[in-house]
Amino acid sequence: MLNLKPLNDRIAVAPQIAPEDMKALAEQGYTLVINNRPDGEEPGQPTSAEMKAAAQAAGLTYAHVPVERGIGPSDVADMQEALAQCSSGKTLAFCRSGTRSTMLWAVARADKGDDRAELERCAESAGYSLAPVSHLL
């Protein structure tokens, strides 16, 4: 069962998804999946290669933007590049819990000039706090 948490009408976040979830995502109008987990973060976690193959088989675009130790400038740039791949349809970003994906999305959008209060509202409506990255917004 997918546990998708919409941040707005164009992007949602989720905890770890499975390769077999890709078809359902495509059926729900998602066109891009962004994986924010490094390979091997947890035993039994699907690899990025497995997730990419499943996404492509379902007709989805896939990006791997792993964040290991806090959000750095290269993570922000990579997330912006990944988000730019979705001109139509919706994006799903996932990590272990959805928190890292939410924070990275918000920092990437703030860097592009999005309103901080609106980013905070979007995160809070999905059950996440941007407090740990407030200095980056």
C-alpha positions in Angstrom: 0.0 0.0 0.0 1.5 3.3 -1.1 1.7 6.0 1.6 1.8 9.1 -0.6 1.8 12.5 1.1 1.1 15.4 -1.3 3.1 18.5 -0.8 1.1 20.3 -3.5 -0.7 19.3 -6.7 2.5 18.5 -8.5 4.6 16.6 -6.0 4.2 14.1 -3.2 6.7 12.4 -0.9 6.6 8.9 0.5 8.6 6.5 2.6 10.4 3.7 0.8 8.4 2.3 -2.1 8.9 -1.0 -3.9 9.7 -1.7 -7.5 6.2 -3.2 -7.9 4.6 0.1 -6.9 5.8 1.8 -10.1 2.8 0.7 -12.2 0.3 2.1 -9.6 2.2 5.4 -9.6 2.0 5.6 -13.4 -1.8 4.9 -13.2 -2.2 7.7 -10.7 -0.6 10.3 -13.0 3.0 10.3 -11.8 5.6 10.7 -14.5 8.7 11.1 -12.4 10.1 9.2 -9.4 13.0 10.6 -7.4 14.9 8.3 -5.1 16.7 10.2 -2.3 18.1 7.2 -0.6 21.7 6.0 -1.0 22.0 2.3 -1.9 22.7 0.1 1.1 21.2 2.5 3.7 19.1 -0.3 5.1 19.2 -4.1 4.7 16.7 -5.4 2.2 16.2 -2.0 0.6 15.8 -2.2 -3.2 18.8 -0.8 -5.1 18.6 2.3 -7.3 19.2 0.1 -10.3 16.2 -2.1 -9.4 14.0 1.0 -8.9 15.1 2.5 -12.1 14.4 -0.6 -14.1 10.9 -0.9 -12.6 10.2 2.8 -13.2 11.2 2.6 -16.8 9.2 -0.5 -17.3 6.1 1.4 -16.1 6.9 4.3 -18.4 8.2 6.6 -15.6 11.2 8.9 -15.6 13.6 8.0 -12.7 16.2 10.1 -10.9 18.6 9.1 -8.1 19.5 12.0 -5.9 20.9 10.3 -2.8 21.4 12.4 0.4 23.6 10.8 3.0 24.7 13.5 5.5 22.7 16.6 5.4 21.7 18.6 2.3 24.6 20.2 0.5 24.8 22.5 -2.6 25.3 19.6 -5.0 22.2 17.8 -3.6 20.2 21.0 -4.2 21.5 21.3 -7.7 20.8 17.6 -8.5 17.3 17.8 -7.1 16.6 20.9 -9.2 17.8 19.1 -12.2 15.7 16.1 -11.4 12.6 18.2 -10.8 13.1 20.0 -14.1 12.5 16.6 -15.9 8.8 16.7 -15.0 7.1 19.2 -17.3 3.8 17.4 -17.1 2.3 14.9 -14.7 3.2 14.5 -11.1 6.5 13.8 -9.2 7.0 11.4 -6.3 10.1 11.8 -4.2 10.9 9.1 -1.6 13.4 8.2 1.1 13.3 6.2 4.2 10.5 8.2 5.8 9.7 11.1 3.4 11.4 13.7 5.6 14.6 13.9 3.7 12.7 14.2 0.4 10.5 16.9 1.8 13.4 19.0 3.1 15.4 18.6 -0.1 12.4 19.6 -2.2 11.8 22.7 -0.1 15.5 23.8 -0.2 15.6 23.2 -3.9 12.5 25.3 -4.4 13.6 28.0 -2.0 16.8 28.3 -4.0 14.7 29.0 -7.0 12.8 31.8 -5.2 9.7 30.0 -3.9 8.0 31.6 -0.9 9.3 30.2 2.4 6.0 30.4 4.2 4.3 28.5 1.4 7.0 25.8 1.4 6.6 25.5 5.2 2.8 25.2 4.8 3.1 22.5 2.2 5.5 20.5 4.3 3.4 20.9 7.5 0.2 19.9 5.6 2.0 16.6 4.8 3.1 16.1 8.4 6.7 17.3 8.0 8.7 20.1 9.6 11.3 22.2 7.8 12.9 23.4 11.0 16.1 21.4 10.5 16.7 23.2 7.2 15.2 26.6 8.1 18.6 28.2 7.7 18.7 27.0 4.1 15.3 28.5 3.2 
